[in-house]
Amino acid sequence: MIIGILTDWFRRSNKSERLWLLAKIEFKLRYYENKLGLFWALIKPIMDIAIYYVVFQTIMKQNVPAFASYLFIGLILWNFFVESTTGTVQILNTKKYLYEYSNMNKLEIYVSTLLSNTIGFFFNFIMFLLFYNLLEKDTTYSTIHTLWILPLFINLYILSLATSLILSNIYVIAKDITQIWTVFTSFLFFLSPIFYKLDTFKAALPSFDYINPLAGIIINARKATMEGTYPDFKLFVFDFAYAIALLMFGTFLLNKLGSKAAEKL
Amino acid sequence: MTKALAIQAKGISKTFHISEDSHNTVKHRLFNLFNPPRAKKVQAIKTMDFDVYKGECIGLLGRNGCGKSTLIRLLAGVYPTDTGTINIYGNTLLMNLGVGMSHQLTARENIYVSASVLGLKIKEIDKIFDQIVDFAEIREFVDTKIKYFSSGMVARLGFSIAVNGGADIMFLDEIFAVGDMKFQEKAIKVFESSWIEGKTVILVSHGMDVIKKYCNRSAFMKNGSLVYFGDTDKAIQMYIEDNH
């Protein structure tokens, strides 16, 4: 019955079409406006990988097996989070034209922007799979466990949406959040196991994978895509609960502060 | 038979807190880091109640600064109220010198986005797309970003989207000030046709002829208060007297 009601609502409402339309336009604005276009979406992670590979594998000799793939999956998950949070701190200001003249739900603006980032993520993820299976040496091929990336990505999407809601609504009353978040993301980047060997990370920061939800998502994504095993379910459930709790707080802020965006910004 | 409600406002009010930024120099800012600028309270809308029924065309009259634009922003859900509640039954469109459009997008993209925000499906927008473009007289520039448009072209496009897209409840704030004389004549013709038929319209205008011709009820506002809400002729009379 619930499914029936939802299907009927979706058929009558234009919300799903609108979300997709806004996501496509956002994607176009981000990539088609520049000379490099979509090519940039491809070379950005490759350039990042090259930099970290030289530093951590060549100079610091971490000896992580398949380090380029290890970096690749970590970086694309991290980049999605950063683009969806840092890139949306001022979203209520830049997308004012969408809600200033109608009673459109502001949450749709966030969902569509993150949907646009999702297109970029899956484009990068396909590149990762090709790289891992065709170019990476001394590794096994991807297994059915790779599909665990879907629930893990949903977890990351909710976490990013929640963080985006919190930051952009604080921005309505305190614009300094932009600078503070930039510093915080640098800190978070070095506290996530993106380029460290996992054992080194766990030994130096015990239980930190439970404090930093991004760490859990990255660890589980590597288990699913590179090790061909199930994710750590305890960590998975913990990260999901973390994201849902933050989303509830973000929605509360949207109702409390976001409703004043039109007059404050 | 009871009439169906379109808007129900109960005990609504709005006060703006405007800060006076007197720390203009870096020295001032540094020495007054913990001394925030003074805030001034401006009561834009004083407590009021009213109902608007489906299919009504309501005129909103009052001198500049009396709170007309703030009131329609409250009703359209753009600003939250400080007190009271507003119940809106349907999707809304607020229009003053155009509807919301992004200057980073082309006219085509803006048409699709704006019409979609108004509740139309893509297939429905496809059907009215040519009408919107032709009415706005921008056929040659349909794939040009609107940041390269003149202000008149942007206004015409906004008006055209609103006319062809529409919404259940429309708040029209001085819409006849859009475009050149030729376009204004066209806008009035549209208004006279069946555009607003069956829709709920709140019309803000200083043009008494328009209010008198189309509005079955009107409200007169003064200094943020709803002084009168009822017969259009009486509201116009009060507005004229207030101007003398």
Chai-1 contact restraints between the chains, C-beta under 6 A:
chainA,res_idxA,chainB,res_idxB,connection_type,confidence,min_distance_angstrom,max_distance_angstrom,comment,restraint_id
A,N14,B,K121,contact,1.0,0.0,6.0,A-B,restraint_1
A,E17,B,K121,contact,1.0,0.0,6.0,A-B,restraint_2
A,E17,B,I122,contact,1.0,0.0,6.0,A-B,restraint_3
A,R18,B,S116,contact,1.0,0.0,6.0,A-B,restraint_4
A,L21,B,S116,contact,1.0,0.0,6.0,A-B,restraint_5
A,I25,B,E109,contact,1.0,0.0,6.0,A-B,restraint_6
A,Y97,B,G100,contact,1.0,0.0,6.0,A-B,restraint_7
A,Y97,B,M101,contact,1.0,0.0,6.0,A-B,restraint_8
A,Y97,B,S102,contact,1.0,0.0,6.0,A-B,restraint_9
A,E100,B,V78,contact,1.0,0.0,6.0,A-B,restraint_10
A,E100,B,G100,contact,1.0,0.0,6.0,A-B,restraint_11
A,Y101,B,L94,contact,1.0,0.0,6.0,A-B,restraint_12
A,Y101,B,V99,contact,1.0,0.0,6.0,A-B,restraint_13
A,Y101,B,G100,contact,1.0,0.0,6.0,A-B,restraint_14
A,S102,B,T92,contact,1.0,0.0,6.0,A-B,restraint_15
A,S102,B,L93,contact,1.0,0.0,6.0,A-B,restraint_16
A,S102,B,V117,contact,1.0,0.0,6.0,A-B,restraint_17
A,N103,B,G77,contact,1.0,0.0,6.0,A-B,restraint_18
A,N103,B,T92,contact,1.0,0.0,6.0,A-B,restraint_19
A,M104,B,V117,contact,1.0,0.0,6.0,A-B,restraint_20
A,S259,B,P80,contact,1.0,0.0,6.0,A-B,restraint_21
A,A262,B,V78,contact,1.0,0.0,6.0,A-B,restraint_22
A,A262,B,Y79,contact,1.0,0.0,6.0,A-B,restraint_23
A,E263,B,Y79,contact,1.0,0.0,6.0,A-B,restraint_24
